[in-house]
Amino acid sequence: MEPFDSFLIWISEFLASHLYEGIFLSALLETIIPPIPTLAVFPTAGFLASQQGLSIFAVIPMIILGAIGATIGTTAIYFIALKLGRTILLKYLRFVKVSEKKLQRVEIWFEKYGDKAVFLGRMVPVMREMISVPAGLLKMKILKFVMYTFSGSLIWSAGTILAGYYFGAGLDFFI
C-alpha cells in the first residue's frame, strides 16, 4: 500500500469519529503541507455526517470550521511569503517545481486580477494552496486577504461537504 493511500485511510478513520476536528485539521494542513486533498476529505466528511444521521444544521459548523482552518493555514503561508521575500522563497519553491519563470507568470496574473484571484483561487484545486504566495510577495493588505480567503474557502467548504452529504443522503434513498 502506498504511503499516501494509508494516509487517506487514516484520515477517513479519524473523520469517522472526529468529523468537526477532522475538517478543521485537514483544511489547515492542506494549505501548509500539500497535497492533503480536501477535495477528497470534505465530501467524505459530508458523506459520513449523512450516514451518521446528522441534520443539515449539524453540517453548518463543519463548513465554517473548514473555512477557518483553510484561512489560518493560508494566512501562515501568506506571512511566510511576505517575510521571506522572493529570493529566499524561490530556494524552497524549487522543491515543488516552481521556477522563477512560473512565479513571474503568477505574479503578473495576480497583479492583473488581485482580490478576485484570492477569492476565486480558494475554489480551484492546486491554486487553493498557492494563491497566498503571490499575495504575500506582492504585499496584499492582510485584512483584505483574510476576508477574500475566508469567503472563497467558505464556498469551497460548503460545496464539497454538501456534495458528500447529499450523496450520502441519496444513497439512503436507494438502500
Backbone as ProteinMPNN parsed JSONL, in Angstrom:
{"seq_chain_A": "MEPFDSFLIWISEFLASHLYEGIFLSALLETIIPPIPTLAVFPTAGFLASQQGLSIFAVIPMIILGAIGATIGTTAIYFIALKLGRTILLKYLRFVKVSEKKLQRVEIWFEKYGDKAVFLGRMVPVMREMISVPAGLLKMKILKFVMYTFSGSLIWSAGTILAGYYFGAGLDFFI", "coords_chain_A": {"N_chain_A": [[0.852, -1.18, 0.0], [0.559, 2.19, -0.826], [2.181, 5.013, 0.749], [0.676, 7.381, 0.674], [-1.914, 6.421, 0.221], [-2.363, 4.999, 2.606], [-2.312, 7.13, 4.332], [-4.634, 8.505, 3.55], [-6.539, 6.615, 4.297], [-6.164, 6.655, 7.053], [-6.998, 9.311, 7.571], [-9.718, 9.092, 6.832], [-10.645, 7.256, 8.748], [-10.154, 8.723, 11.059], [-11.89, 10.874, 10.592], [-14.335, 9.562, 10.806], [-14.857, 9.352, 13.527], [-14.28, 11.869, 14.482], [-15.514, 14.229, 13.199], [-15.762, 17.126, 13.106], [-13.309, 18.11, 14.132], [-11.625, 16.833, 12.342], [-12.276, 17.988, 9.873], [-11.456, 20.651, 10.293], [-8.667, 20.273, 10.84], [-7.768, 18.984, 8.461], [-8.252, 20.976, 6.561], [-6.602, 23.004, 7.498], [-4.066, 21.767, 7.389], [-3.901, 21.142, 4.664], [-3.27, 23.508, 3.344], [-0.798, 24.121, 4.358], [0.81, 21.822, 4.189], [0.771, 20.563, 1.406], [0.16, 17.523, -0.413], [-2.599, 17.302, 0.912], [-5.698, 16.297, 0.249], [-8.414, 18.216, 0.278], [-10.44, 18.033, -1.446], [-11.061, 15.408, -1.491], [-11.343, 14.794, 1.224], [-13.308, 16.556, 2.369], [-15.854, 15.982, 0.995], [-16.037, 13.319, 1.852], [-16.304, 13.647, 4.605], [-18.778, 14.972, 4.658], [-20.386, 12.947, 3.589], [-20.064, 10.98, 5.616], [-21.271, 12.357, 7.72], [-23.946, 12.408, 6.864], [-24.472, 9.673, 6.854], [-24.24, 9.141, 9.531], [-26.511, 10.203, 10.437], [-26.696, 12.923, 10.968], [-28.182, 16.15, 11.05], [-28.793, 18.658, 8.515], [-28.285, 21.077, 9.686], [-26.38, 20.455, 11.569], [-24.234, 20.142, 9.98], [-23.456, 22.623, 9.182], [-21.613, 23.872, 11.087], [-19.361, 22.313, 10.432], [-18.762, 23.176, 7.855], [-18.09, 25.847, 8.334], [-15.878, 25.491, 10.051], [-14.13, 24.252, 8.28], [-13.616, 26.372, 6.513], [-12.42, 28.189, 8.279], [-10.129, 26.753, 9.122], [-8.752, 26.524, 6.657], [-8.328, 29.232, 6.13], [-6.655, 30.033, 8.249], [-4.373, 28.396, 7.772], [-3.64, 29.207, 5.158], [-3.129, 31.887, 5.612], [-0.871, 31.701, 7.177], [0.986, 30.826, 5.246], [0.902, 33.056, 3.589], [2.108, 34.983, 5.305], [4.639, 33.842, 5.523], [5.567, 34.084, 2.873], [5.469, 36.869, 2.694], [7.333, 37.697, 4.666], [9.741, 36.23, 4.117], [10.338, 36.832, 1.489], [11.02, 37.107, -2.035], [13.512, 36.008, -3.09], [14.544, 34.17, -1.142], [12.297, 32.567, -0.834], [12.045, 31.404, -3.372], [14.14, 29.572, -3.33], [13.103, 27.535, -1.765], [10.738, 26.912, -3.068], [11.552, 25.66, -5.372], [11.718, 23.014, -4.763], [9.178, 22.068, -5.042], [8.856, 22.308, -7.678], [8.524, 24.961, -8.673], [9.502, 27.49, -10.602], [11.487, 30.468, -11.227], [10.452, 31.665, -13.514], [7.812, 30.613, -13.614], [6.829, 31.689, -11.23], [6.96, 34.41, -11.829], [5.004, 34.571, -13.86], [2.718, 33.937, -12.361], [2.714, 36.073, -10.584], [2.286, 38.249, -12.341], [-0.252, 37.594, -13.295], [-1.589, 37.702, -10.846], [-1.271, 40.432, -10.185], [-2.863, 41.509, -12.145], [-5.447, 40.509, -11.574], [-5.729, 40.489, -8.787], [-7.611, 40.92, -5.958], [-9.812, 39.359, -6.785], [-8.455, 37.142, -7.645], [-7.563, 35.921, -5.292], [-10.002, 35.323, -3.994], [-11.392, 33.685, -5.936], [-9.381, 31.85, -6.414], [-9.289, 30.31, -4.118], [-11.172, 28.446, -4.565], [-10.326, 26.718, -6.463], [-8.799, 23.72, -7.231], [-5.383, 22.979, -6.446], [-4.538, 25.675, -7.029], [-5.631, 26.658, -4.749], [-3.842, 26.129, -2.688], [-1.658, 27.631, -3.437], [-2.191, 30.353, -3.884], [-1.729, 32.165, -1.85], [0.975, 32.734, -1.865], [1.792, 34.637, -4.019], [0.167, 36.683, -3.069], [1.286, 37.334, -0.586], [3.95, 37.961, -1.371], [3.504, 40.18, -2.999], [2.486, 41.905, -1.222], [-0.299, 42.179, -0.444], [-2.979, 43.719, 1.255], [-3.482, 42.635, 4.562], [-5.988, 42.327, 5.919], [-7.836, 42.437, 3.817], [-6.906, 40.233, 2.363], [-7.455, 38.123, 4.19], [-10.26, 38.326, 4.406], [-11.148, 37.795, 1.724], [-10.005, 35.294, 1.39], [-11.276, 33.757, 3.413], [-13.949, 33.971, 2.547], [-13.918, 32.753, -0.035], [-12.98, 30.231, 0.726], [-15.066, 29.391, 2.359], [-17.143, 29.015, 0.536], [-16.021, 26.95, -1.02], [-15.738, 24.973, 0.938], [-18.43, 24.606, 1.716], [-19.593, 23.727, -0.714], [-18.182, 21.302, -1.285], [-18.468, 19.722, 1.05], [-21.253, 19.595, 1.309], [-21.863, 18.302, -1.072], [-20.929, 15.702, -0.586], [-22.563, 15.125, 1.601], [-25.203, 15.192, 0.554], [-24.958, 13.224, -1.37], [-24.582, 10.984, 0.255], [-27.037, 11.043, 1.598], [-28.692, 10.559, -0.551], [-27.987, 7.945, -1.175], [-29.113, 6.579, 0.948], [-31.751, 6.639, 0.2], [-31.889, 4.739, -1.791], [-31.183, 2.423, -0.55]], "CA_chain_A": [[0.0, 0.0, 0.0], [1.304, 3.441, -0.927], [2.068, 5.845, 1.96], [-0.418, 8.333, 0.512], [-3.156, 5.673, 0.414], [-2.536, 4.714, 4.035], [-2.638, 8.403, 4.962], [-6.056, 8.768, 3.281], [-7.307, 5.688, 5.139], [-6.092, 7.194, 8.416], [-7.866, 10.494, 7.609], [-11.11, 8.622, 6.811], [-10.946, 6.675, 10.058], [-10.195, 9.835, 12.014], [-13.13, 11.607, 10.332], [-15.496, 8.788, 11.249], [-15.14, 9.62, 14.938], [-13.966, 13.266, 14.808], [-15.867, 14.98, 11.995], [-15.502, 18.557, 13.186], [-11.863, 18.298, 14.267], [-11.012, 16.356, 11.107], [-12.475, 19.015, 8.846], [-10.57, 21.78, 10.617], [-7.263, 19.875, 10.671], [-7.428, 18.728, 7.059], [-8.22, 22.268, 5.872], [-5.396, 23.693, 7.967], [-2.871, 21.084, 6.889], [-3.867, 21.18, 3.199], [-2.627, 24.73, 2.873], [0.581, 24.169, 4.825], [1.511, 20.622, 3.738], [0.096, 19.882, 0.303], [-1.147, 17.511, -1.042], [-3.743, 16.728, 1.616], [-6.756, 16.697, -0.678], [-9.742, 18.484, 0.826], [-11.412, 17.61, -2.455], [-11.459, 14.048, -1.092], [-11.682, 14.758, 2.65], [-14.553, 17.254, 2.682], [-17.035, 15.189, 0.633], [-16.081, 12.139, 2.718], [-16.87, 14.093, 5.883], [-20.205, 15.197, 4.426], [-20.985, 11.622, 3.454], [-20.107, 10.369, 6.952], [-22.28, 13.078, 8.508], [-25.276, 11.942, 6.458], [-24.61, 8.281, 7.275], [-24.399, 9.142, 10.981], [-27.824, 10.768, 10.734], [-26.638, 14.328, 11.381], [-29.043, 17.033, 10.264], [-28.082, 19.653, 7.71], [-27.855, 22.13, 10.609], [-25.16, 19.979, 12.227], [-23.172, 20.209, 8.981], [-23.043, 24.029, 9.056], [-20.329, 24.113, 11.778], [-18.287, 21.664, 9.677], [-18.458, 24.071, 6.742], [-17.402, 27.018, 8.897], [-14.561, 25.049, 10.532], [-13.299, 24.051, 7.092], [-13.189, 27.692, 6.028], [-11.495, 28.768, 9.269], [-8.866, 26.022, 9.021], [-8.089, 26.926, 5.415], [-7.911, 30.627, 6.263], [-5.482, 30.082, 9.138], [-3.237, 27.806, 7.069], [-3.251, 30.059, 4.041], [-2.566, 33.117, 6.16], [0.505, 31.371, 7.586], [1.788, 30.832, 4.024], [0.958, 34.472, 3.202], [3.127, 35.645, 6.125], [5.948, 33.296, 5.151], [5.939, 34.746, 1.614], [5.668, 38.289, 2.992], [8.547, 37.895, 5.472], [10.936, 35.666, 3.495], [10.629, 37.518, 0.237], [11.114, 36.372, -3.286], [14.768, 35.269, -3.276], [14.596, 33.02, -0.226], [11.153, 31.708, -1.129], [12.344, 30.642, -4.593], [15.01, 28.447, -2.965], [12.255, 26.457, -1.242], [9.711, 26.565, -4.05], [12.112, 24.786, -6.409], [11.47, 21.625, -4.36], [7.853, 21.714, -5.559], [8.93, 22.595, -9.112], [8.099, 26.311, -9.012], [10.68, 28.22, -11.064], [11.397, 31.926, -11.301], [9.553, 31.982, -14.64], [6.438, 30.318, -13.188], [6.459, 32.663, -10.213], [6.716, 35.679, -12.521], [3.686, 34.482, -14.515], [1.689, 34.007, -11.318], [2.688, 37.456, -10.078], [1.643, 39.092, -13.364], [-1.666, 37.247, -13.238], [-2.112, 38.21, -9.578], [-1.366, 41.892, -10.282], [-3.976, 41.825, -13.033], [-6.746, 40.153, -11.006], [-5.661, 40.811, -7.365], [-8.6, 40.436, -4.989], [-10.586, 38.271, -7.387], [-7.578, 35.969, -7.718], [-7.582, 35.268, -3.981], [-11.34, 34.79, -3.773], [-11.652, 32.561, -6.846], [-8.31, 30.876, -6.253], [-9.609, 29.437, -2.983], [-12.14, 27.445, -5.016], [-9.729, 25.963, -7.567], [-7.764, 22.803, -6.742], [-3.981, 23.332, -6.636], [-4.397, 27.108, -6.782], [-6.03, 26.88, -3.356], [-2.672, 26.091, -1.831], [-0.593, 28.502, -3.941], [-2.584, 31.748, -4.099], [-1.208, 33.014, -0.788], [2.371, 33.106, -2.141], [1.88, 35.959, -4.653], [-0.484, 37.689, -2.215], [2.286, 37.758, 0.394], [5.079, 38.604, -2.053], [3.078, 41.479, -3.52], [2.055, 42.681, -0.049], [-1.735, 42.465, -0.394], [-3.382, 44.092, 2.622], [-3.813, 41.406, 5.289], [-7.426, 42.238, 6.196], [-8.471, 42.107, 2.542], [-6.52, 38.861, 2.066], [-8.194, 37.208, 5.077], [-11.684, 38.355, 4.044], [-11.341, 37.084, 0.462], [-9.645, 33.894, 1.614], [-12.345, 33.113, 4.17], [-15.153, 33.89, 1.708], [-13.714, 31.711, -1.043], [-12.869, 28.946, 1.426], [-16.4, 29.037, 2.844], [-17.884, 28.486, -0.613], [-15.397, 25.653, -1.329], [-16.087, 24.065, 2.022], [-19.863, 24.308, 1.61], [-19.862, 22.927, -1.908], [-17.626, 19.947, -1.228], [-19.071, 18.982, 2.169], [-22.661, 19.332, 0.986], [-21.911, 17.287, -2.139], [-20.825, 14.411, 0.095], [-23.724, 14.95, 2.47], [-26.381, 14.848, -0.25], [-24.693, 11.926, -1.984], [-24.876, 10.009, 1.298], [-28.475, 11.049, 1.821], [-29.284, 9.906, -1.725], [-27.767, 6.5, -1.049], [-30.109, 6.067, 1.894], [-32.994, 6.511, -0.53], [-31.829, 3.507, -2.589], [-30.859, 1.231, 0.269]], "C_chain_A": [[0.895, 1.239, 0.0], [1.15, 4.242, 0.37], [0.906, 6.828, 1.881], [-1.768, 7.658, 0.724], [-3.404, 5.398, 1.89], [-2.863, 5.997, 4.802], [-4.119, 8.73, 4.759], [-6.957, 7.847, 4.112], [-7.322, 6.199, 6.577], [-7.011, 8.409, 8.565], [-9.332, 10.059, 7.663], [-11.517, 8.037, 8.151], [-11.039, 7.752, 11.129], [-11.492, 10.618, 11.85], [-14.358, 10.874, 10.873], [-15.841, 9.074, 12.708], [-14.886, 11.07, 15.349], [-14.271, 14.165, 13.605], [-15.425, 16.439, 12.049], [-14.0, 18.846, 13.276], [-11.148, 17.9, 12.977], [-11.126, 17.353, 9.977], [-11.507, 20.167, 9.077], [-9.109, 21.424, 10.333], [-6.893, 19.635, 9.211], [-7.365, 20.029, 6.267], [-6.963, 23.046, 6.244], [-4.149, 23.083, 7.336], [-2.758, 21.133, 5.364], [-3.083, 22.388, 2.706], [-1.153, 24.79, 3.27], [1.398, 23.009, 4.266], [0.725, 19.966, 2.603], [0.767, 18.535, 0.063], [-2.209, 16.783, -0.213], [-4.974, 17.201, 0.853], [-8.113, 16.946, 0.005], [-10.818, 18.122, -0.187], [-11.853, 16.172, -2.203], [-11.972, 14.031, 0.342], [-13.042, 15.397, 2.929], [-15.8, 16.486, 2.243], [-17.171, 13.919, 1.481], [-16.695, 12.497, 4.065], [-18.369, 14.35, 5.753], [-20.965, 13.891, 4.31], [-21.131, 10.955, 4.826], [-21.154, 11.037, 7.836], [-23.685, 12.601, 8.151], [-25.504, 10.507, 6.929], [-24.758, 8.153, 8.795], [-25.714, 9.789, 11.404], [-27.793, 12.213, 11.205], [-27.534, 15.163, 10.472], [-28.178, 18.008, 9.473], [-27.572, 20.786, 8.604], [-26.591, 21.738, 11.367], [-23.968, 20.024, 11.273], [-22.64, 21.643, 8.852], [-21.754, 24.324, 9.83], [-19.141, 23.445, 11.073], [-17.82, 22.575, 8.544], [-17.646, 25.269, 7.24], [-16.005, 26.643, 9.39], [-13.609, 24.774, 9.37], [-12.756, 25.37, 6.563], [-12.197, 28.339, 6.99], [-10.134, 28.079, 9.193], [-8.077, 26.427, 7.792], [-7.56, 28.352, 5.515], [-6.676, 30.75, 7.144], [-4.243, 29.54, 8.423], [-2.729, 28.683, 5.944], [-2.635, 31.363, 4.521], [-1.136, 32.881, 6.647], [1.429, 31.4, 6.363], [1.95, 32.267, 3.502], [2.075, 35.181, 3.97], [4.528, 35.126, 5.828], [6.445, 33.976, 3.87], [6.262, 36.219, 1.854], [7.012, 38.519, 3.682], [9.81, 37.378, 4.791], [11.334, 36.412, 2.225], [10.904, 36.55, -0.894], [12.355, 35.485, -3.38], [14.821, 34.022, -2.405], [13.467, 32.047, -0.54], [11.409, 30.847, -2.372], [13.251, 29.445, -4.31], [14.173, 27.254, -2.506], [11.224, 25.995, -2.264], [10.246, 25.655, -5.151], [11.887, 23.317, -6.061], [10.091, 21.146, -4.807], [7.694, 22.183, -7.008], [8.31, 23.943, -9.513], [9.365, 27.106, -9.335], [10.433, 29.724, -10.994], [10.394, 32.341, -12.376], [8.088, 31.748, -14.251], [5.958, 31.343, -12.171], [6.178, 34.02, -10.843], [5.349, 35.687, -13.202], [2.56, 34.605, -13.504], [1.577, 35.425, -10.779], [2.019, 38.408, -11.059], [0.137, 38.858, -13.347], [-2.302, 37.818, -11.978], [-2.263, 39.729, -9.63], [-2.552, 42.316, -11.14], [-5.326, 41.617, -12.334], [-6.835, 40.36, -9.49], [-6.672, 40.133, -6.469], [-9.397, 39.249, -5.524], [-9.763, 36.994, -7.455], [-7.589, 35.209, -6.395], [-8.934, 34.604, -3.755], [-11.6, 33.555, -4.63], [-10.606, 31.463, -6.704], [-8.559, 29.909, -5.112], [-10.593, 28.341, -3.376], [-11.603, 26.563, -6.136], [-8.654, 25.032, -6.998], [-6.378, 23.223, -7.235], [-3.766, 24.828, -6.396], [-4.761, 27.443, -5.341], [-4.816, 27.006, -2.445], [-1.649, 27.159, -2.206], [-0.927, 29.991, -3.948], [-2.03, 32.689, -3.029], [0.227, 33.463, -1.036], [2.451, 34.454, -2.863], [1.201, 37.052, -3.814], [0.498, 38.221, -1.175], [3.442, 38.497, -0.26], [4.728, 40.009, -2.535], [2.403, 42.349, -2.462], [0.59, 43.135, -0.1], [-2.082, 42.793, 1.054], [-3.942, 42.866, 3.339], [-5.311, 41.267, 5.536], [-8.183, 41.835, 4.933], [-8.171, 40.651, 2.176], [-7.343, 37.871, 2.891], [-9.668, 37.175, 4.708], [-11.949, 37.572, 2.757], [-11.024, 35.597, 0.608], [-10.762, 33.165, 2.348], [-13.589, 32.941, 3.306], [-15.033, 32.791, 0.657], [-13.643, 30.327, -0.423], [-14.227, 28.472, 1.943], [-17.235, 28.431, 1.712], [-17.348, 27.101, -0.986], [-15.826, 24.606, -0.306], [-17.553, 23.645, 1.926], [-20.145, 23.391, 0.422], [-19.388, 21.488, -1.791], [-18.238, 19.118, -0.099], [-20.523, 18.636, 1.85], [-22.808, 18.315, -0.144], [-21.844, 15.891, -1.518], [-22.038, 14.103, 0.94], [-24.943, 14.5, 1.654], [-26.193, 13.559, -1.026], [-25.032, 10.822, -0.989], [-26.366, 9.895, 1.582], [-29.201, 10.358, 0.667], [-29.108, 8.416, -1.697], [-28.795, 5.862, -0.114], [-31.453, 5.825, 1.198], [-33.049, 5.167, -1.277], [-31.622, 2.25, -1.775], [-32.066, 0.764, 1.046]], "O_chain_A": [[1.872, 1.311, 0.746], [0.109, 4.164, 1.023], [0.231, 7.086, 2.877], [-2.667, 8.24, 1.331], [-4.527, 5.547, 2.372], [-3.594, 5.967, 5.792], [-4.786, 9.181, 5.69], [-8.017, 8.267, 4.575], [-8.359, 6.181, 7.239], [-7.722, 8.531, 9.562], [-10.106, 10.598, 8.454], [-12.618, 8.298, 8.635], [-11.904, 7.695, 12.002], [-12.126, 10.987, 12.839], [-15.306, 11.503, 11.342], [-17.015, 9.039, 13.079], [-15.244, 11.461, 16.46], [-13.364, 14.792, 13.058], [-14.777, 16.924, 11.122], [-13.487, 19.72, 12.578], [-10.184, 18.547, 12.569], [-10.182, 17.545, 9.21], [-10.82, 20.604, 8.153], [-8.4, 22.179, 9.668], [-5.817, 20.04, 8.771], [-6.514, 20.173, 5.389], [-6.339, 23.674, 5.389], [-3.289, 23.794, 6.816], [-1.651, 21.162, 4.826], [-2.316, 22.286, 1.749], [-0.352, 25.437, 2.596], [2.56, 23.193, 3.904], [0.086, 18.934, 2.806], [1.96, 18.448, 0.352], [-2.671, 15.72, -0.629], [-5.256, 18.399, 0.823], [-8.861, 16.007, 0.276], [-11.978, 17.927, 0.177], [-12.92, 15.767, -2.664], [-12.936, 13.328, 0.644], [-13.848, 14.823, 3.66], [-16.729, 16.345, 3.038], [-18.283, 13.493, 1.793], [-17.508, 11.746, 4.604], [-19.141, 13.987, 6.64], [-22.055, 13.743, 4.863], [-22.194, 10.429, 5.156], [-21.841, 10.368, 8.609], [-24.521, 12.412, 9.034], [-26.606, 10.162, 7.357], [-25.329, 7.181, 9.288], [-25.995, 9.908, 12.597], [-28.769, 12.687, 11.786], [-27.627, 14.909, 9.271], [-26.985, 18.156, 9.735], [-26.539, 21.388, 8.31], [-25.814, 22.607, 11.765], [-22.82, 19.953, 11.711], [-21.493, 21.843, 8.454], [-20.866, 24.975, 9.279], [-18.028, 23.969, 11.118], [-16.62, 22.723, 8.31], [-16.643, 25.648, 6.636], [-15.051, 27.391, 9.173], [-12.411, 25.037, 9.474], [-11.581, 25.473, 6.21], [-11.235, 28.971, 6.554], [-9.1, 28.747, 9.199], [-6.869, 26.649, 7.872], [-6.464, 28.644, 5.036], [-5.75, 31.492, 6.815], [-3.181, 30.162, 8.466], [-1.523, 28.877, 5.795], [-1.714, 31.882, 3.892], [-0.289, 33.767, 6.539], [2.533, 31.939, 6.435], [3.024, 32.638, 3.027], [2.89, 35.889, 3.379], [5.496, 35.884, 5.877], [7.6, 34.392, 3.791], [7.215, 36.752, 1.286], [7.747, 39.438, 3.318], [10.855, 38.024, 4.875], [12.517, 36.594, 1.935], [11.002, 35.338, -0.703], [12.238, 34.308, -3.724], [15.116, 32.933, -2.897], [13.668, 30.833, -0.512], [11.02, 29.679, -2.404], [13.142, 28.416, -4.976], [14.491, 26.107, -2.818], [10.879, 24.814, -2.312], [9.47, 24.951, -5.798], [11.866, 22.465, -6.95], [9.866, 19.942, -4.937], [6.589, 22.42, -7.496], [7.66, 24.054, -10.552], [10.192, 27.362, -8.46], [9.319, 30.179, -10.736], [9.59, 33.251, -12.173], [7.228, 32.585, -14.525], [4.821, 31.811, -12.239], [5.246, 34.71, -10.429], [4.62, 36.677, -13.134], [1.567, 35.29, -13.749], [0.475, 35.921, -10.544], [1.262, 39.287, -10.646], [-0.651, 39.804, -13.38], [-3.41, 38.352, -12.02], [-3.273, 40.263, -9.17], [-3.169, 43.352, -10.894], [-6.236, 42.434, -12.476], [-7.944, 40.401, -8.958], [-6.608, 38.925, -6.243], [-9.627, 38.267, -4.818], [-10.302, 35.893, -7.339], [-7.621, 33.979, -6.389], [-8.994, 33.438, -3.363], [-11.981, 32.504, -4.114], [-10.915, 30.282, -6.857], [-8.071, 28.779, -5.153], [-10.824, 27.409, -2.605], [-12.34, 25.752, -6.697], [-7.709, 25.492, -6.357], [-6.242, 23.764, -8.333], [-2.883, 25.2, -5.623], [-4.249, 28.411, -4.78], [-4.761, 27.861, -1.561], [-0.845, 27.554, -1.362], [-0.015, 30.816, -4.012], [-1.878, 33.885, -3.278], [0.658, 34.471, -0.477], [3.126, 35.354, -2.363], [1.616, 38.21, -3.848], [0.536, 39.423, -0.913], [3.872, 39.54, 0.232], [5.558, 40.916, -2.483], [1.825, 43.392, -2.771], [0.273, 44.295, 0.16], [-1.526, 42.196, 1.976], [-4.776, 42.146, 2.791], [-5.852, 40.173, 5.374], [-9.072, 40.985, 4.983], [-9.059, 39.92, 1.735], [-7.866, 36.895, 2.354], [-10.272, 36.103, 4.697], [-12.88, 36.767, 2.708], [-11.695, 34.749, 0.019], [-11.153, 32.069, 1.947], [-14.217, 31.882, 3.327], [-15.952, 31.991, 0.484], [-14.178, 29.364, -0.972], [-14.499, 27.272, 1.957], [-17.948, 27.448, 1.917], [-18.127, 26.183, -1.24], [-16.223, 23.496, -0.66], [-17.874, 22.462, 2.041], [-20.857, 22.396, 0.553], [-20.109, 20.561, -2.157], [-18.498, 17.928, -0.281], [-20.967, 17.514, 2.093], [-23.774, 17.552, -0.169], [-22.616, 15.005, -1.887], [-22.494, 12.961, 0.996], [-25.627, 13.544, 2.022], [-27.169, 12.866, -1.313], [-25.688, 9.841, -1.34], [-26.893, 8.8, 1.781], [-30.194, 9.662, 0.874], [-29.988, 7.682, -2.148], [-29.277, 4.756, -0.356], [-32.197, 4.916, 1.567], [-34.105, 4.544, -1.382], [-31.858, 1.141, -2.255], [-31.984, -0.218, 1.783]]}, "name": "protein", "num_of_chains": 1, "seq": "MEPFDSFLIWISEFLASHLYEGIFLSALLETIIPPIPTLAVFPTAGFLASQQGLSIFAVIPMIILGAIGATIGTTAIYFIALKLGRTILLKYLRFVKVSEKKLQRVEIWFEKYGDKAVFLGRMVPVMREMISVPAGLLKMKILKFVMYTFSGSLIWSAGTILAGYYFGAGLDFFI"}
